[in-house]
Amino acid sequence: MAKDNQRIRLTKVLLKDSLREILETSRDIRRVTVKELCARAGINRSTFYKYYGSPTDLLNEIENDWILLTEAHINEAQGTVGQFVLSMLNVINAQADMCRLLCNNQVESHFIRTLIAIPAVNQMIDEAIQPDSCDYPMDYVREYMVNGCCSVIIHWLNKENRESPEEFARVLLGLSHFRDKPV
């Protein structure tokens, strides 16, 4: 049984590594074929279909794996809103290539939104929004801020000469008008 689990893990690692390599050159998940993926990984298509229905399913698993690993780090972040945002940006920056692949290769990119949906991040956003200083319904304010932050983070990730996480945290906090801004 342990040998079977090891074989499954190895197969999935080969497939994930192969998909990453393909996406680094073509950057479009819709153009990745199972045949191409299996040839690169050195496995049969029937083996691929044993675990995944499509290359997008494989990419979704890569995303879920990354989110779970990242969630543990983010849950440990403490301090001000600024320190929390900086901690999250440091995690994203440390894995910038992987994050870019995940953001840019989904038909409807939801990677950053999934990251922001982590309970600790949600709690930080809810604490940071100041209902007293806003004349608009809070559900609209929250959606506006979350979607704006997602777009700006993706833009930052895709910049060739992007700012450091510290510099970008100041930009993001300033644009968001979060209280307790210092990073």
DRENLOTOR-707394 format. One line per field, with one value per residue (C-alpha): residue in three letters; residue number from 1; x, y, z. Coordinates in steps of 0.25 Angstrom, whole numbers, plus 5000, padded with zeros to 4 digits. Layout:
N
r c(ALA;...)
k c(NUM;...)
px c(X;...)
py c(Y;...)
pz c(Z;...)
//
This chain:
183
r c(MET;ALA;LYS;ASP;ASN;GLN;ARG;ILE;ARG;LEU;THR;LYS;VAL;LEU;LEU;LYS;ASP;SER;LEU;ARG;GLU;ILE;LEU;GLU;THR;SER;ARG;ASP;ILE;ARG;ARG;VAL;THR;VAL;LYS;GLU;LEU;CYS;ALA;ARG;ALA;GLY;ILE;ASN;ARG;SER;THR;PHE;TYR;LYS;TYR;TYR;GLY;SER;PRO;THR;ASP;LEU;LEU;ASN;GLU;ILE;GLU;ASN;ASP;TRP;ILE;LEU;LEU;THR;GLU;ALA;HIS;ILE;ASN;GLU;ALA;GLN;GLY;THR;VAL;GLY;GLN;PHE;VAL;LEU;SER;MET;LEU;ASN;VAL;ILE;ASN;ALA;GLN;ALA;ASP;MET;CYS;ARG;LEU;LEU;CYS;ASN;ASN;GLN;VAL;GLU;SER;HIS;PHE;ILE;ARG;THR;LEU;ILE;ALA;ILE;PRO;ALA;VAL;ASN;GLN;MET;ILE;ASP;GLU;ALA;ILE;GLN;PRO;ASP;SER;CYS;ASP;TYR;PRO;MET;ASP;TYR;VAL;ARG;GLU;TYR;MET;VAL;ASN;GLY;CYS;CYS;SER;VAL;ILE;ILE;HIS;TRP;LEU;ASN;LYS;GLU;ASN;ARG;GLU;SER;PRO;GLU;GLU;PHE;ALA;ARG;VAL;LEU;LEU;GLY;LEU;SER;HIS;PHE;ARG;ASP;LYS;PRO;VAL)
k c(1;2;3;4;5;6;7;8;9;10;11;12;13;14;15;16;17;18;19;20;21;22;23;24;25;26;27;28;29;30;31;32;33;34;35;36;37;38;39;40;41;42;43;44;45;46;47;48;49;50;51;52;53;54;55;56;57;58;59;60;61;62;63;64;65;66;67;68;69;70;71;72;73;74;75;76;77;78;79;80;81;82;83;84;85;86;87;88;89;90;91;92;93;94;95;96;97;98;99;100;101;102;103;104;105;106;107;108;109;110;111;112;113;114;115;116;117;118;119;120;121;122;123;124;125;126;127;128;129;130;131;132;133;134;135;136;137;138;139;140;141;142;143;144;145;146;147;148;149;150;151;152;153;154;155;156;157;158;159;160;161;162;163;164;165;166;167;168;169;170;171;172;173;174;175;176;177;178;179;180;181;182;183)
px c(5000;5011;5018;5005;5003;5018;5015;5003;5010;5022;5012;5005;5018;5023;5009;5010;5025;5021;5009;5018;5028;5018;5011;5024;5026;5011;5005;4991;4984;4974;4984;4990;4987;4986;4995;5006;5005;5007;5018;5026;5023;5026;5013;5001;4988;4980;4988;4986;4971;4971;4974;4969;4959;4967;4979;4971;4967;4982;4985;4973;4980;4993;4986;4979;4993;4999;4987;4988;5003;5001;4989;4998;5008;4998;4990;5003;5004;5001;5002;4996;4988;5001;5009;4999;4998;5014;5014;5004;5012;5025;5019;5014;5027;5035;5027;5025;5027;5017;5007;5008;5005;4993;4988;4990;4986;4972;4961;4955;4966;4962;4975;4977;4962;4964;4976;4969;4957;4966;4959;4970;4971;4956;4956;4967;4959;4947;4955;4962;4949;4944;4928;4928;4935;4928;4914;4912;4907;4918;4916;4919;4931;4937;4934;4941;4953;4955;4953;4962;4973;4972;4974;4986;4993;4992;4997;5009;5012;5013;5022;5036;5043;5032;5034;5038;5028;5030;5028;5016;5010;5010;5003;4993;4990;4989;4980;4971;4970;4972;4974;4986;4995;5009;5017)
py c(5000;5010;5007;5010;5023;5027;5024;5032;5044;5042;5042;5055;5062;5058;5063;5076;5079;5076;5086;5097;5095;5096;5108;5115;5115;5116;5123;5118;5106;5106;5101;5090;5077;5064;5057;5068;5068;5053;5052;5062;5055;5041;5035;5029;5037;5027;5029;5044;5042;5033;5045;5057;5061;5072;5080;5091;5081;5078;5093;5095;5084;5092;5104;5097;5091;5105;5112;5101;5103;5118;5118;5113;5124;5135;5129;5132;5146;5156;5171;5183;5182;5187;5176;5166;5171;5171;5157;5152;5160;5154;5140;5144;5150;5138;5129;5140;5130;5120;5131;5137;5124;5122;5136;5137;5123;5121;5124;5132;5135;5133;5130;5143;5144;5130;5135;5147;5138;5131;5133;5141;5150;5152;5155;5165;5172;5172;5179;5189;5194;5206;5206;5219;5227;5222;5226;5214;5200;5191;5180;5189;5195;5181;5176;5188;5187;5172;5173;5185;5179;5166;5173;5182;5170;5163;5175;5176;5161;5163;5175;5172;5182;5182;5189;5182;5175;5187;5198;5191;5189;5204;5206;5195;5201;5215;5211;5203;5214;5203;5209;5206;5207;5206;5195)
pz c(5000;5003;4990;4983;4990;4987;4972;4972;4979;4968;4957;4962;4964;4950;4944;4953;4949;4934;4934;4941;4930;4919;4925;4927;4912;4906;4918;4914;4921;4910;4900;4908;4903;4911;4901;4902;4917;4918;4907;4916;4929;4922;4926;4919;4917;4924;4936;4935;4934;4946;4955;4946;4936;4929;4930;4937;4948;4950;4951;4961;4970;4969;4973;4985;4989;4989;4996;5008;5010;5009;5019;5030;5028;5028;5040;5048;5044;5055;5058;5050;5038;5031;5036;5032;5018;5017;5022;5011;5001;5005;5003;4990;4986;4990;4981;4970;4958;4964;4967;4953;4947;4956;4953;4938;4934;4939;4929;4941;4950;4964;4971;4978;4982;4988;4995;5001;5005;5015;5029;5035;5023;5023;5038;5035;5024;5033;5044;5035;5028;5036;5036;5043;5033;5021;5015;5007;5010;5015;5006;4994;5001;5004;4990;4984;4993;4991;4976;4975;4984;4975;4962;4968;4974;4960;4953;4963;4961;4946;4946;4942;4951;4962;4976;4988;4997;5007;4996;4990;5004;5006;4992;4995;5009;5003;4992;5002;5012;5023;5037;5045;5032;5037;5031)
//
